[in-house]
Amino acid sequence: MRVNQKKYQYRAVIEPTDRNGAYVRFPYDIRAEFGKGVGDQVDVTIQER
């Protein structure tokens, strides 16, 4: 299993979902960066400034 340890920093709006959740649009090609498609799980950390 390939693990991508690269850090991505960008500004984004936290957008609500219709199921009391939230998401952030990832401004890169997910398949090219992680070898996964849309809908696959990735781990993220959101830092508030």
C-alpha positions as CSV (number, residue, x, y, z in Angstrom):
1,M,0.0,0.0,0.0
2,R,1.4,3.4,-1.0
3,V,1.1,6.1,1.6
4,N,1.2,9.7,0.5
5,Q,3.0,11.7,3.2
6,K,2.9,14.9,1.2
7,K,1.3,18.0,2.9
8,Y,-1.2,20.1,1.0
9,Q,-2.0,23.6,2.2
10,Y,-4.8,25.7,0.7
11,R,-7.6,27.9,1.7
12,A,-11.2,26.6,1.4
13,V,-14.7,27.2,2.6
14,I,-16.1,24.5,4.9
15,E,-19.4,23.6,3.1
16,P,-22.4,22.0,4.8
17,T,-24.1,18.8,3.6
18,D,-27.8,17.9,3.9
19,R,-26.9,15.3,6.5
20,N,-25.5,17.5,9.3
21,G,-22.0,17.0,8.0
22,A,-19.5,19.2,6.2
23,Y,-16.8,18.9,3.5
24,V,-14.1,20.9,1.9
25,R,-13.4,20.8,-1.9
26,F,-9.9,19.4,-2.6
27,P,-8.4,21.6,-5.3
28,Y,-6.1,18.8,-6.8
29,D,-6.7,15.7,-8.9
30,I,-7.5,13.1,-6.2
31,R,-6.8,10.1,-8.5
32,A,-3.4,11.6,-9.6
33,E,-2.4,12.5,-6.0
34,F,-3.6,9.4,-4.1
35,G,-4.4,6.8,-6.7
36,K,-8.0,6.8,-5.5
37,G,-11.2,8.1,-7.0
38,V,-13.9,10.5,-5.8
39,G,-15.8,8.9,-2.9
40,D,-12.8,7.0,-1.5
41,Q,-11.7,7.9,2.0
42,V,-8.7,9.9,2.8
43,D,-7.5,11.2,6.2
44,V,-7.3,15.0,6.7
45,T,-6.7,17.5,9.4
46,I,-8.3,20.9,9.4
47,Q,-6.6,23.7,11.3
48,E,-8.3,26.9,12.3
49,R,-6.3,30.0,12.2
